[in-house]
Amino acid sequence: MTQPNNPLHGVKLEDILNHLVATYGWEEMGEVVPVRCFTHDPSVKSSLKFLRRTPWARKRVEELYLQSLD
């Protein structure tokens, strides 16, 4: 099933995180999405765990990712 209007379709959360870290860095991400997994001893692994169980934070990260593509 294709989703032509969904730019996140087929993009893994880990790939989104890696892109954002490379683009903004943890510090700036922590300012935009103020969560501990970005501001205190950040890692992709801890962030993935948090974002998978926290819908509001995942939504903000996905929005930041889409903005970074513009």
Secondary structure, DSSP 8 states (H G I E B T S, - for coil): ---TT-TTTT--HHHHHHHHHHHTHHHHHHHHS--HHHHSS--HHHHHHHHHT-HHHHHHHHHHHHHHH-
